[in-house]
Amino acid sequence: MSIVGAPVAQAIPREIVGAISAIFTGGAGPSGQYIDSAMEAAGLDSAAYTGNKAVRVRDGLSARPPQRGWTMLDELVHVLRDHGYFDPRPLPGDMVRLQSAIGMFGGRLTDGGHMTWGTSVGDAIGQPMEGRPTVSAPRMTLTIPEAAPPPPLAQPADPTIPSHERLLWLLERVPQSFSALVQRRRQGHTALTLADEYDLQDATETALRLLYDDIRPEERNPSYAGRSSTQDFLLYEVKTMVEIKVTRPGRGNVAIRDEIIIDSEIYRAHPDVERMVFVVYDIAATIRNPSGFEQALSTPIDGYARDTLVVPWPYPVAPGT
């Protein structure tokens, strides 16, 4: 396997970073000592990277200069292949996601765990076939090629994973996207009402299903501090939990802040959650200083990324809401 031809002068795309980090989530993937070895091979100080396995992988792949991250990626794929994670595919969903992510940026990762860049797999190592042994290509020295052209845009049929920025953009636009149904219905049709948390959950799920296939709503979480919580949406493809909050009179900064703090502790213990997104739809306009509220509750918690959005409500609110 070789990564000659990979755009090592550029940072590893977040789609690839997220895909291989997911393989090391929780108890999955090889042990932490192999992450240490991959970091050392890339010239990184493994002791300087803390957190769980997925966080350490993600931070190491994002190291500077970018060529260190690419070298670490090369080493991690070697480890996964050499320890049997491609055959008989004990983590099939995660491996398919990694193959798709690498394919989006001009690389190839075969079912046998061989990764190549800028050349056909057949030319580099021979395409693995059923009943035919897989032959490993020798490792090659990592070289920095001349500036590579940007990767081609994904075709409609390509398996793509929306970026995290696209998810945040979508969540912020949920109220506006329903304006035709809430305010401007055709003659003779009653306008819809989006007035409470359940209405917003339904509206948000409708929007999310435009981007994601595997959405798991209302997953019950373990009890924490005598309180159990309901996870609104687990986006399994991107290991992201989306929690919807809605304000009402008397329910503003303090109450919702405390809920987000407690929910953060709950969700970071979930084996399928790497990132948390809390969306506060401010129906009652009770959030004071939204920018400060977002900033205070968008800091990572024990290495788990967290984003909080406060979205203003553009429609009149029914009395008593």
C-alpha positions as CSV (number, residue, x, y, z in Angstrom):
1,M,0.0,0.0,0.0
2,S,1.2,3.5,-0.8
3,I,-0.1,7.0,-0.4
4,V,2.2,8.4,-3.1
5,G,-0.1,10.7,-5.1
6,A,-2.3,11.7,-2.2
7,P,-2.6,15.5,-1.8
8,V,-0.4,15.5,1.2
9,A,0.3,19.3,0.9
10,Q,-3.3,19.8,1.9
11,A,-5.1,18.9,5.1
12,I,-6.9,15.5,5.1
13,P,-10.6,16.2,4.3
14,R,-12.9,16.0,7.3
15,E,-15.0,13.3,5.6
16,I,-11.9,10.9,5.7
17,V,-11.0,12.0,9.2
18,G,-14.5,11.4,10.5
19,A,-14.8,8.0,8.7
20,I,-11.6,6.5,10.1
21,S,-12.1,8.1,13.6
22,A,-15.5,6.3,13.8
23,I,-13.7,2.9,13.4
24,F,-11.9,3.6,16.7
25,T,-15.0,4.8,18.6
26,G,-15.6,3.2,22.0
27,G,-14.2,-0.3,22.2
28,A,-14.0,-0.7,18.4
29,G,-10.8,-0.7,16.4
30,P,-7.3,-1.7,17.4
31,S,-6.0,-0.8,20.8
32,G,-4.5,2.6,21.7
33,Q,-1.0,1.3,21.4
34,Y,-1.4,1.1,17.7
35,I,-2.5,4.7,17.5
36,D,0.7,5.6,19.4
37,S,2.7,3.7,16.9
38,A,1.0,5.4,14.0
39,M,1.6,8.8,15.5
40,E,5.3,8.0,16.2
41,A,5.7,6.9,12.6
42,A,4.3,10.2,11.5
43,G,6.7,12.2,13.7
44,L,4.1,13.1,16.3
45,D,4.5,13.0,20.1
46,S,1.8,10.5,21.0
47,A,1.9,11.6,24.7
48,A,0.7,15.1,23.7
49,Y,-2.6,13.7,22.3
50,T,-5.2,12.9,25.0
51,G,-8.8,11.8,25.0
52,N,-10.5,8.7,23.8
53,K,-9.2,6.7,20.8
54,A,-11.5,8.4,18.3
55,V,-10.4,11.9,19.5
56,R,-6.7,11.0,19.4
57,V,-7.1,9.7,15.9
58,R,-9.0,12.8,14.7
59,D,-6.5,15.2,16.3
60,G,-3.5,13.3,15.0
61,L,-4.8,13.2,11.4
62,S,-5.3,17.0,11.7
63,A,-1.7,17.7,12.7
64,R,0.5,20.2,11.0
65,P,2.2,20.0,8.6
66,P,-0.5,18.0,6.8
67,Q,2.0,15.4,5.5
68,R,2.2,14.0,9.1
69,G,-1.5,13.4,9.1
70,W,-1.3,11.6,5.7
71,T,1.5,9.4,7.0
72,M,-0.6,8.6,10.1
73,L,-3.6,7.7,7.9
74,D,-1.3,5.3,5.9
75,E,-0.1,3.7,9.1
76,L,-3.7,3.3,10.5
77,V,-5.0,1.6,7.4
78,H,-2.0,-0.8,7.6
79,V,-2.9,-1.6,11.2
80,L,-6.6,-2.2,10.3
81,R,-5.6,-4.5,7.5
82,D,-2.9,-6.4,9.3
83,H,-5.2,-7.1,12.2
84,G,-8.1,-8.4,10.1
85,Y,-10.5,-5.5,10.2
86,F,-11.1,-5.8,6.4
87,D,-11.5,-9.6,6.2
88,P,-14.0,-10.9,7.4
89,R,-15.1,-7.3,7.8
90,P,-16.1,-7.2,11.5
91,L,-17.0,-3.5,11.1
92,P,-18.7,-3.5,7.6
93,G,-20.6,-0.3,7.9
94,D,-17.6,1.7,9.1
95,M,-15.4,0.2,6.4
96,V,-17.8,1.1,3.6
97,R,-18.0,4.7,4.9
98,L,-14.2,4.9,4.9
99,Q,-14.0,3.5,1.4
100,S,-16.6,6.0,0.2
101,A,-14.8,9.0,1.9
102,I,-11.4,8.1,0.3
103,G,-13.1,7.6,-3.1
104,M,-14.5,11.1,-2.9
105,F,-11.0,12.6,-3.0
106,G,-9.3,10.6,-5.7
107,G,-8.2,7.5,-3.7
108,R,-9.1,3.9,-3.7
109,L,-9.5,1.5,-0.8
110,T,-10.1,-2.0,-1.8
111,D,-12.1,-4.6,0.2
112,G,-8.8,-6.2,1.1
113,G,-7.6,-3.0,2.8
114,H,-5.2,-1.7,0.1
115,M,-5.2,2.1,-0.4
116,T,-3.8,3.9,-3.4
117,W,-4.0,7.5,-4.7
118,G,-3.8,8.9,-8.2
119,T,-3.6,5.5,-9.9
120,S,-5.8,2.5,-10.5
121,V,-5.9,-0.1,-7.9
122,G,-5.3,-2.8,-10.5
123,D,-2.1,-1.1,-11.7
124,A,-0.8,-0.6,-8.1
125,I,-1.5,-3.9,-6.4
126,G,-3.8,-6.0,-8.4
127,Q,-7.6,-6.0,-7.8
128,P,-8.5,-8.5,-5.1
129,M,-11.0,-11.1,-6.3
130,E,-12.9,-13.9,-4.6
131,G,-10.8,-17.0,-4.2
132,R,-7.6,-15.1,-5.1
133,P,-5.1,-14.2,-2.4
134,T,-4.5,-10.5,-1.7
135,V,-0.9,-9.4,-2.2
136,S,0.4,-6.4,-0.3
137,A,2.4,-3.8,-2.2
138,P,5.6,-2.7,-0.4
139,R,5.5,0.5,1.5
140,M,6.9,3.5,-0.3
141,T,8.5,6.6,0.9
142,L,6.0,9.4,1.4
143,T,6.7,12.2,-1.1
144,I,5.1,15.6,-1.5
145,P,3.8,16.0,-5.0
146,E,3.4,19.2,-6.9
147,A,0.2,21.1,-6.1
148,A,-2.6,18.8,-7.0
149,P,-5.8,20.0,-8.8
150,P,-8.9,20.1,-6.6
151,P,-10.9,16.9,-6.5
152,P,-13.7,16.6,-9.0
153,L,-17.2,17.4,-7.7
154,A,-19.1,14.3,-6.6
155,Q,-21.5,13.0,-9.2
156,P,-25.2,12.5,-8.1
157,A,-24.8,8.7,-7.8
158,D,-21.7,8.9,-5.6
159,P,-22.1,8.0,-1.9
160,T,-21.6,11.3,-0.1
161,I,-21.7,12.3,3.5
162,P,-22.9,15.9,4.2
163,S,-20.4,18.1,6.0
164,H,-21.0,19.2,9.5
165,E,-21.2,22.8,8.3
166,R,-24.1,21.8,6.0
167,L,-25.9,20.2,9.0
168,L,-25.6,23.4,11.0
169,W,-26.8,25.4,8.0
170,L,-29.8,23.2,7.6
171,L,-30.8,23.3,11.3
172,E,-30.6,27.1,11.3
173,R,-32.9,27.3,8.2
174,V,-35.7,25.0,9.5
175,P,-38.1,27.8,10.4
176,Q,-37.7,29.7,7.1
177,S,-38.0,26.4,5.1
178,F,-41.5,25.9,6.5
179,S,-42.7,29.5,5.8
180,A,-44.9,28.4,2.8
181,L,-46.8,26.0,5.1
182,V,-47.0,28.2,8.1
183,Q,-47.8,31.5,6.6
184,R,-48.6,31.4,2.9
185,R,-50.9,28.4,2.3
186,R,-53.0,28.3,-0.9
187,Q,-56.5,29.5,-0.8
188,G,-58.7,27.2,1.2
189,H,-55.9,25.4,3.0
190,T,-55.3,25.9,6.7
191,A,-51.8,27.0,7.8
192,L,-49.8,24.6,9.8
193,T,-48.9,25.4,13.4
194,L,-45.3,25.1,14.7
195,A,-45.6,26.2,18.3
196,D,-44.0,23.6,20.6
197,E,-41.2,21.1,20.9
198,Y,-43.1,18.3,19.3
199,D,-43.9,20.4,16.2
200,L,-40.3,21.5,15.9
201,Q,-39.1,17.9,16.2
202,D,-41.3,16.8,13.4
203,A,-40.2,19.7,11.2
204,T,-36.6,19.1,12.0
205,E,-36.8,15.4,11.2
206,T,-38.5,16.2,7.8
207,A,-35.5,18.5,7.0
208,L,-32.8,16.0,8.2
209,R,-34.2,13.2,6.0
210,L,-33.3,15.3,3.0
211,L,-29.6,14.7,3.8
212,Y,-29.3,11.5,5.9
213,D,-30.6,8.0,5.4
214,D,-30.0,6.6,8.9
215,I,-31.8,8.8,11.4
216,R,-32.8,7.2,14.8
217,P,-35.3,9.4,16.6
218,E,-36.2,9.3,20.3
219,E,-33.4,6.9,21.5
220,R,-33.7,6.5,25.3
221,N,-30.5,7.3,27.1
222,P,-29.1,6.0,30.4
223,S,-30.1,7.8,33.6
224,Y,-27.8,10.5,34.8
225,A,-28.0,12.2,38.2
226,G,-31.5,10.8,38.7
227,R,-32.7,12.1,35.4
228,S,-33.2,10.3,32.1
229,S,-33.2,12.0,28.8
230,T,-34.6,11.4,25.3
231,Q,-32.3,11.9,22.4
232,D,-34.1,13.6,19.7
233,F,-32.2,12.4,16.6
234,L,-29.1,10.2,16.3
235,L,-27.5,10.7,12.8
236,Y,-25.8,7.4,12.8
237,E,-23.9,8.0,9.5
238,V,-22.0,10.9,11.1
239,K,-22.1,9.8,14.8
240,T,-23.9,13.1,15.7
241,M,-26.7,13.6,18.2
242,V,-29.1,16.5,17.5
243,E,-31.2,17.7,20.4
244,I,-34.0,20.2,19.9
245,K,-34.9,22.7,22.6
246,V,-37.8,25.2,22.5
247,T,-38.3,28.2,24.7
248,R,-41.5,29.3,26.3
249,P,-42.4,32.0,28.9
250,G,-40.4,31.3,32.0
251,R,-38.1,28.8,30.2
252,G,-35.0,30.6,29.0
253,N,-31.3,30.9,29.6
254,V,-30.9,29.2,33.0
255,A,-33.3,26.3,32.4
256,I,-32.1,25.4,28.9
257,R,-28.4,26.0,29.9
258,D,-28.8,23.5,32.7
259,E,-30.5,20.9,30.5
260,I,-27.7,21.2,27.8
261,I,-25.0,20.7,30.5
262,I,-26.7,17.6,31.9
263,D,-27.6,16.2,28.4
264,S,-23.9,16.7,27.3
265,E,-22.8,14.4,30.1
266,I,-25.4,11.8,29.1
267,Y,-24.6,11.8,25.4
268,R,-20.9,11.6,25.7
269,A,-21.4,8.2,27.3
270,H,-23.4,7.0,24.3
271,P,-21.3,4.5,22.2
272,D,-22.5,5.9,18.9
273,V,-22.1,9.6,19.6
274,E,-18.9,11.6,18.7
275,R,-20.5,15.0,18.3
276,M,-23.4,16.8,19.9
277,V,-25.6,19.6,18.4
278,F,-28.1,21.4,20.5
279,V,-30.6,23.6,18.7
280,V,-32.6,26.2,20.7
281,Y,-35.6,27.4,18.7
282,D,-36.4,30.7,20.6
283,I,-40.2,30.8,20.1
284,A,-40.7,32.8,23.2
285,A,-37.7,35.1,22.7
286,T,-36.4,34.3,26.2
287,I,-32.7,33.8,25.3
288,R,-30.7,36.8,26.3
289,N,-27.5,37.4,24.5
290,P,-27.8,34.5,22.0
291,S,-24.2,34.9,20.8
292,G,-22.8,34.5,24.3
293,F,-25.1,31.6,25.0
294,E,-24.0,29.8,21.9
295,Q,-20.3,30.4,22.6
296,A,-20.5,29.2,26.3
297,L,-22.2,26.0,25.3
298,S,-20.2,25.2,22.1
299,T,-17.0,24.2,23.8
300,P,-15.9,20.5,23.6
301,I,-16.6,18.3,26.6
302,D,-13.9,15.7,27.4
303,G,-12.8,15.7,23.7
304,Y,-16.4,15.4,22.3
305,A,-17.3,18.2,19.9
306,R,-20.3,20.2,20.8
307,D,-22.2,22.9,19.0
308,T,-25.1,25.0,20.3
309,L,-27.3,27.1,18.0
310,V,-29.9,29.7,19.0
311,V,-32.4,30.2,16.2
312,P,-34.8,33.1,16.3
313,W,-38.5,32.4,15.6
314,P,-39.9,34.4,12.7
315,Y,-43.6,33.7,13.1
316,P,-46.3,35.0,15.5
317,V,-46.8,32.8,18.6
318,A,-50.3,31.7,19.5
319,P,-51.5,33.0,22.9
320,G,-50.7,30.6,25.8
321,T,-47.8,28.9,23.9
